[in-house]
Amino acid sequence: MVMMPPPDPTSKDPASTAGNRSAGAPGDPAVGTTEAAGKTVPGRASGPASGTATAPRTSPQPPDTTPPQRTFGQGRDAKAGAEPGTRFLFLQGPHGPFFDRLARMLRAAGAECWRVGFNRGDAAFWSDRSHYIAFRGGAEHWRESFAGIVAQFGITDLVLYGDTRPIHAEAVAEARARGLRIHVFEEGYLRPFWVTYERDGTNGNSRLMGQSVDTMQETLAKGQLDLPEAPAHWGDMRHHIFYGALYHAYVLLGNRSYANFRPHRDLNVRQEFRLYLRRLMMMPLHRLDRLRATWRIKYGGFPYHLVLLQLEHDSSFRVHSHFDTMPEFLKVVIEGFARGAPGHHHLVFKAHPLEDDRVNLQRELRHLAQEHGVADRVHFVRGGKLAALLDHARSAVTVNSTAGQQVLWRGLPLKVFGAAVYSKPEFVSTLPVAEFFARPERPDSRAYRDYRHYLLETSQVAGGFYSAAGRRQLLRQVVDMMLADDDPYDALSRGTAAPRQQLRAVR
């Protein structure tokens, strides 16, 4: 039986706020094709033949390259919270109502908030219809339309979830050229009780990539900060899966007026929805399979190395590593294990909790293990909690999964194959893969604890996107961070960061 997420007492169900309006109806404005809040948005429009709505429009205007008139750090209204003239533009966010709740609180602080939607799922989770802009043009016209929106509405801040999908990457480039402040949300580097909030970029585009552990330690030494405790367990995926399925259902069933929409992943919307639905239906069987596999590993009595898998379509895997497909990574790992690991050691592959079998990992693993003569020493675990497997692991490898942070927290040797914010020489191995499996080196645990402490005082914010309790906890802190002049890293080094309330309210 699939558990439905508890209702959010602070608002109506998304279906009641937007689901009763067809995309393209009055009050559902479209960039370049219909009017947005009574104003025609500049940008090239698709013609009637493409299925877009027709309405009065103006001729495309050259983008205004004048930066928005906003002087940071001056003239803040202490009562309102936001500086006069602050206007946020939201693009695509995490599945569910988080961006809508965030905008509501920013408006309460005195800011103006707009949302660009690219499909029916985006529209369904935005309640302020007067500040919703539907983009129905082709991808080739997006950057020009974005520039027009920024110029017409005087946008000062850009808000998005992830910075690598094509529409976000183009918007970020244009926003930087125009001097906008860029707020990027992402799943937590330390999951699941934290989310990531940074300025200008996350993951491989994060400021963390260029910061040394020595610099972080010097910053921490300036203040008297207590190390926040680690969570005792690592979360529940049911809200995330529910909102993902609901979002894709909106896109699948109500996306007619967004005929030019193309997902940023390889599969179309119908295929994505089927995968989400199949995963929901298969959860009981997957749990039984996971329990059997975990039991065999726990009571097998053999030393093992753990491989932390990611979703092949995840941006961290695709954009911030040299692998094009997951089977390429599997081959490198199994070849290295076969060459370097002692004959009595085993290799355990743990799938991502949201793995949906668009790539048949078990079949690939069986083939590769047989090819390299290690078929009786390779195991596959479908999702589930990571802690039990880490308890007895000898080492771990991954491309750049955030789960690597849990490995380092436990003091286990770790090797990564892609760009990761935690890939620092103090605690991530630089050995070739075969040599790593033969003689894994333990990390500098003291250096990692300082690094982790630095993250918890800067970019990691307690709370979550998907549950009502997680959103409430997150909004208590992150709105003030967005309105602050300093980004999270500068705020800590300059002593302007607000005190953190870690974990207690979300347990």
C-alpha positions in Angstrom: 0.0 0.0 0.0 1.4 3.4 -1.0 1.3 6.0 1.8 0.1 9.4 0.7 1.9 12.4 2.0 0.1 14.3 4.8 -1.7 17.4 3.7 0.0 20.8 4.1 -2.2 22.7 6.5 -1.0 26.1 5.2 -2.6 25.9 1.8 -5.0 24.2 -0.5 -4.3 21.2 -2.5 -2.6 22.1 -5.8 -5.5 20.8 -7.8 -7.8 23.2 -6.1 -5.5 26.2 -6.8 -4.5 25.6 -10.4 -5.8 22.3 -11.5 -9.2 23.6 -12.4 -7.8 26.0 -15.0 -6.7 24.9 -18.4 -3.2 26.2 -19.4 -3.9 28.9 -21.8 -7.2 30.1 -20.1 -7.5 33.7 -19.0 -5.1 34.3 -16.2 -2.6 31.8 -17.6 -0.4 34.1 -19.6 2.1 33.0 -22.1 5.4 34.4 -23.2 5.3 35.8 -26.7 1.9 34.2 -27.4 -0.5 35.7 -24.9 -0.5 38.4 -22.3 1.3 38.1 -19.0 -0.6 40.0 -16.2 -2.0 42.4 -18.8 1.4 43.0 -20.5 2.7 41.4 -23.6 6.0 39.8 -22.9 8.8 40.4 -25.5 10.0 37.4 -27.3 9.5 35.5 -30.5 6.3 33.6 -30.6 5.4 30.3 -32.2 2.7 30.6 -34.8 -0.8 29.0 -34.7 0.4 26.0 -36.6 2.4 24.9 -33.7 -0.6 24.7 -31.4 0.1 27.7 -29.3 -2.6 30.2 -28.4 -3.0 33.3 -30.4 -3.5 36.8 -28.9 -2.5 40.4 -29.4 1.3 40.6 -29.3 4.0 43.1 -30.0 6.9 42.8 -32.4 10.1 41.3 -30.8 12.2 44.0 -29.2 16.0 43.9 -28.8 16.9 42.7 -25.3 17.6 45.5 -22.8 21.1 44.9 -21.5 20.9 47.6 -18.8 21.4 45.9 -15.3 18.5 46.3 -12.9 18.6 49.4 -10.7 19.3 47.9 -7.3 22.0 48.9 -4.8 22.7 46.0 -2.5 23.3 46.8 1.1 21.7 50.2 1.0 18.2 51.4 1.8 16.9 48.1 3.3 13.4 48.5 4.8 13.8 47.0 8.3 10.1 46.3 8.5 9.6 44.8 5.1 12.8 42.7 5.0 13.4 43.1 1.3 15.1 46.0 -0.3 12.8 48.3 -2.3 12.5 47.2 -5.9 13.4 43.6 -5.2 11.8 41.3 -7.8 12.3 37.6 -7.9 11.8 35.5 -11.0 11.3 31.7 -10.3 12.0 29.1 -13.0 11.6 25.4 -12.5 11.7 24.1 -8.9 11.6 20.8 -7.1 8.4 18.8 -7.6 5.7 20.1 -5.3 4.7 23.4 -3.7 8.0 24.5 -2.2 8.6 27.4 -4.7 5.0 28.6 -4.2 5.5 28.7 -0.4 8.9 30.4 -0.7 7.4 33.1 -2.9 4.6 33.7 -0.5 7.0 34.4 2.3 9.2 36.6 0.1 6.1 38.6 -0.8 5.4 39.0 2.9 8.9 40.4 3.3 8.2 43.0 0.7 9.5 41.5 -2.5 7.6 40.9 -5.8 7.7 37.4 -7.2 7.1 36.1 -10.7 7.1 32.6 -12.1 7.9 31.3 -15.6 6.2 28.0 -16.3 7.2 25.6 -19.1 4.5 23.0 -18.7 1.2 22.2 -16.9 3.1 20.8 -13.9 4.9 24.1 -13.3 1.5 25.9 -13.5 -0.2 23.5 -11.1 2.1 24.4 -8.2 2.0 28.2 -8.5 -1.1 29.8 -6.8 -0.5 33.4 -7.8 -2.0 33.4 -11.3 -1.5 37.2 -11.8 2.3 36.6 -11.5 2.6 33.5 -13.6 4.2 33.7 -17.1 3.7 30.7 -19.4 6.5 30.1 -21.9 5.1 28.4 -24.9 7.8 29.1 -27.4 10.5 26.8 -28.7 13.8 26.3 -26.9 15.6 28.3 -29.5 13.7 31.4 -28.4 14.1 31.0 -24.7 17.1 33.2 -24.0 15.6 36.1 -25.9 12.3 35.7 -24.1 14.1 35.5 -20.7 15.9 38.7 -21.5 12.6 40.4 -22.4 11.0 39.3 -19.1 13.9 40.6 -17.1 13.8 43.9 -18.8 10.0 44.4 -18.8 9.4 43.4 -15.2 12.6 44.8 -13.7 13.8 41.5 -12.4 16.6 41.7 -9.8 16.9 38.1 -8.6 16.7 34.7 -10.3 15.6 31.6 -8.4 15.9 28.0 -9.7 16.4 24.4 -8.8 19.6 23.1 -10.3 21.7 25.1 -12.7 22.5 22.6 -15.5 19.3 21.8 -17.4 19.4 23.7 -20.7 16.8 26.3 -19.9 18.4 27.1 -16.5 21.9 27.2 -17.9 20.9 29.7 -20.5 19.0 31.8 -18.0 22.0 31.8 -15.6 24.3 33.0 -18.4 22.0 35.8 -19.3 21.4 36.7 -15.6 25.1 37.0 -15.0 25.6 39.2 -18.0 22.8 41.5 -16.6 24.1 41.6 -13.0 21.2 39.7 -11.4 21.6 37.9 -8.1 21.2 34.1 -8.7 19.8 31.8 -6.1 20.2 28.1 -6.7 18.6 25.3 -4.7 19.6 21.7 -4.9 19.2 18.5 -2.9 21.4 18.6 0.1 25.1 17.8 0.0 24.3 16.3 3.4 21.0 14.4 3.0 18.2 14.1 3.8 17.6 16.6 6.6 19.3 19.5 4.7 18.9 21.1 1.4 21.5 23.1 -0.5 21.2 26.9 -1.1 24.0 28.7 -2.9 24.5 31.8 -5.1 25.5 31.4 -8.7 25.9 27.6 -8.9 25.8 24.2 -7.2 27.6 20.9 -7.4 30.4 21.3 -10.0 29.6 25.0 -10.4 29.7 25.7 -6.7 32.1 28.0 -5.0 33.2 25.0 -2.9 35.0 23.6 -5.9 37.7 26.3 -5.6 37.9 26.4 -1.8 40.6 24.5 0.1 40.0 22.8 3.5 42.7 25.0 5.0 40.6 28.1 4.1 37.5 26.5 5.6 39.4 25.7 8.8 40.6 29.3 9.0 37.1 30.6 8.6 35.7 28.3 11.3 38.5 29.3 13.7 37.3 32.9 13.7 34.1 32.0 15.5 33.1 29.8 18.4 30.8 27.3 16.6 29.5 24.0 17.9 29.6 21.1 15.5 26.0 20.1 14.7 25.2 16.4 15.4 24.6 13.9 12.6 21.1 12.5 12.0 20.5 9.0 13.3 18.6 8.0 10.2 18.4 9.1 6.6 14.9 9.9 5.6 11.9 8.8 3.6 11.3 9.0 -0.1 7.5 8.7 -0.3 6.8 12.5 -0.5 9.4 12.9 -3.2 8.0 10.0 -5.3 4.4 11.2 -4.8 5.0 14.8 -6.0 7.1 13.5 -8.9 4.3 11.3 -10.1 1.7 14.1 -9.6 3.8 16.6 -11.5 4.3 14.3 -14.5 0.5 13.4 -14.4 -0.3 17.1 -14.8 2.2 17.4 -17.7 0.9 14.2 -19.3 -2.8 15.0 -19.1 -3.0 18.8 -19.3 0.0 19.9 -21.4 -1.8 20.6 -24.7 -1.3 24.4 -24.6 2.5 23.9 -24.0 3.0 22.1 -27.3 6.6 23.1 -27.6 7.7 21.8 -24.2 10.5 19.4 -24.2 11.8 17.7 -21.0 15.4 18.2 -20.1 15.8 14.4 -19.9 15.9 11.9 -22.7 12.5 10.3 -22.1 9.3 12.0 -23.0 6.7 12.9 -20.4 4.6 9.8 -21.0 7.6 7.5 -20.4 8.6 9.5 -17.3 5.1 9.1 -15.9 4.9 5.4 -16.6 8.2 4.9 -14.8 7.0 6.8 -11.7 3.8 4.9 -11.7 5.6 1.5 -12.1 7.9 2.4 -9.3 5.0 3.2 -7.0 3.3 -0.1 -7.8 6.5 -2.2 -7.5 7.6 -0.7 -4.1 6.4 -3.8 -2.1 8.2 -6.2 -4.4 11.4 -4.1 -4.5 11.4 -4.0 -0.7 11.3 -7.8 -0.5 14.1 -8.1 -3.0 16.2 -5.5 -1.1 15.7 -7.4 2.2 16.9 -10.7 0.7 19.9 -9.1 -0.9 20.8 -7.2 2.3 20.4 -10.4 4.4 22.8 -12.3 2.1 25.4 -9.6 2.5 25.0 -9.1 6.2 25.3 -12.8 7.0 27.7 -13.7 4.3 30.8 -13.1 6.5 32.9 -11.7 3.7 34.6 -8.3 3.5 33.0 -6.1 0.8 33.5 -2.7 -1.0 30.4 -0.6 -1.7 29.6 1.1 -5.0 27.1 4.0 -4.6 25.1 4.3 -7.8 23.4 7.4 -9.1 20.6 8.0 -11.6 22.0 8.0 -15.1 19.9 11.0 -16.1 21.0 13.0 -13.0 22.8 16.3 -13.9 25.7 15.6 -11.5 26.4 12.3 -13.3 25.9 13.7 -16.9 27.4 17.2 -16.6 30.1 16.8 -13.9 31.7 13.5 -14.9 33.2 12.0 -18.1 30.8 9.1 -18.2 28.0 9.2 -20.8 26.1 6.2 -19.5 26.0 4.2 -16.2 27.3 0.9 -17.9 30.5 2.8 -18.7 31.0 3.4 -15.0 30.0 -0.1 -14.0 32.7 -1.5 -16.4 35.5 0.7 -14.9 34.6 -0.4 -11.4 34.3 -4.1 -12.1 37.5 -4.2 -14.1 39.4 -2.5 -11.3 37.9 -4.8 -8.7 38.8 -7.9 -10.7 42.4 -6.7 -11.1 43.0 -5.3 -7.6 40.8 -6.7 -4.9 41.8 -9.8 -2.9 40.0 -12.9 -4.0 37.9 -13.2 -0.8 36.5 -9.7 -1.1 33.1 -8.9 -2.6 31.6 -5.9 -4.4 28.2 -4.5 -3.5 26.4 -2.2 -5.9 23.7 -0.1 -4.1 21.1 1.5 -6.5 19.8 5.1 -6.0 16.6 5.2 -3.9 14.8 6.7 -6.9 16.1 4.2 -9.5 13.4 3.5 -12.0 15.0 0.8 -14.2 15.2 3.0 -17.3 18.7 1.3 -17.4 18.7 -2.4 -16.5 21.5 -2.3 -14.0 21.2 -5.9 -12.8 21.5 -7.2 -16.4 24.5 -5.1 -17.0 26.2 -6.2 -13.8 25.6 -9.9 -14.4 27.2 -9.5 -17.9 30.2 -7.6 -16.7 30.8 -9.8 -13.6 30.7 -12.9 -15.7 33.0 -11.4 -18.3 35.6 -10.6 -15.6 35.3 -13.8 -13.6 33.7 -12.3 -10.5 30.1 -13.3 -10.9 30.0 -15.0 -7.5 31.4 -11.9 -5.7 29.2 -9.2 -7.1 25.9 -8.2 -5.4 23.1 -5.7 -6.2 20.9 -4.0 -3.6 17.9 -2.0 -4.8 17.7 1.3 -2.9 16.8 1.4 0.7 18.8 2.8 3.6 22.6 3.2 3.2 23.6 3.1 6.9 23.3 -0.7 7.3 25.5 -1.4 4.4 28.1 1.2 5.5 28.3 -0.4 8.9 30.5 -3.3 7.6 31.9 -1.9 4.3 35.7 -1.7 3.8 35.6 1.2 1.3 33.3 2.9 -1.2 33.4 4.2 -4.7 31.1 6.5 -6.6 31.0 9.0 -9.5 30.0 12.0 -7.4 27.0 10.9 -5.3 26.2 13.1 -2.3 26.1 9.8 -0.4 29.9 9.9 -0.4 29.5 12.3 2.5 28.1 9.6 4.6 31.1 7.4 3.7 33.5 10.1 4.8 31.5 10.8 8.0 32.2 7.2 9.0 35.9 7.5 8.2 35.8 5.0 5.4 38.1 5.2 2.3 36.4 6.8 -0.7 37.2 7.1 -4.4 35.2 9.4 -6.7 35.3 9.5 -10.5 33.6 12.9 -11.2 33.6 16.5 -9.9 32.2 16.6 -6.4 32.1 19.4 -3.8 33.7 17.0 -1.2 36.5 15.8 -3.6 39.3 17.2 -1.5 42.8 15.5 -1.4 42.6 15.4 2.4 39.9 12.8 2.4 39.2 11.4 -1.1 41.6 8.9 -2.6 43.6 9.7 -5.7 44.8 6.1 -6.3 44.0 4.2 -9.5 40.9 2.1 -9.1 42.6 -1.3 -9.0 45.2 -0.1 -6.4 42.4 1.5 -4.4 40.6 -1.9 -4.1 43.9 -3.5 -3.1 45.0 -0.9 -0.5 42.3 1.6 0.3 43.6 4.6 2.3 41.6 6.0 5.1 40.6 9.7 4.9 41.7 12.5 7.2 38.7 12.4 9.4 39.6 15.5 11.3 39.8 17.5 8.0 36.5 16.0 6.9 34.7 17.0 10.1 35.9 20.5 9.6 34.7 20.5 6.0 31.3 19.1 7.0 31.0 21.7 9.8 31.8 24.4 7.3 28.9 23.2 5.0 26.5 23.1 7.9 27.3 26.7 8.7 27.0 27.9 5.1 25.1 26.2 2.2 23.3 23.4 4.1 20.0 24.5 5.5 17.9 22.2 7.7 14.6 21.1 6.2 13.3 19.6 3.0 11.4 20.4 -0.2 8.7 17.7 -0.2 7.1 17.2 3.2 5.1 20.0 4.9 7.2 19.7 8.1 10.5 19.9 6.0 9.3 23.0 4.1 8.3 24.8 7.3 11.7 24.2 8.8 13.5 25.2 5.6 11.5 28.5 5.2 12.4 29.6 8.7 16.0 30.0 7.7 16.4 30.3 4.0 14.3 33.4 3.3 16.5 35.5 5.4 19.5 34.0 3.6 18.1 35.0 0.2 17.4 38.5 1.4 20.9 39.0 2.9 23.6 40.9 1.1 26.2 38.2 1.6 26.0 34.8 0.2 26.3 31.9 2.7 30.1 31.6 2.5 30.8 35.3 2.7 28.3 35.7 5.5 30.3 33.2 7.7 33.7 34.7 6.9 32.4 38.2 7.6 30.5 37.3 10.7 27.1 38.3 9.3 25.5 34.8 9.2 22.5 34.1 11.4 22.6 31.4 14.0 21.6 27.9 12.7 18.9 25.7 14.2 20.0 22.2 13.1 17.7 19.2 12.9 15.8 19.4 16.1 12.5 20.6 14.5 12.5 18.1 11.7 13.2 14.9 13.6 
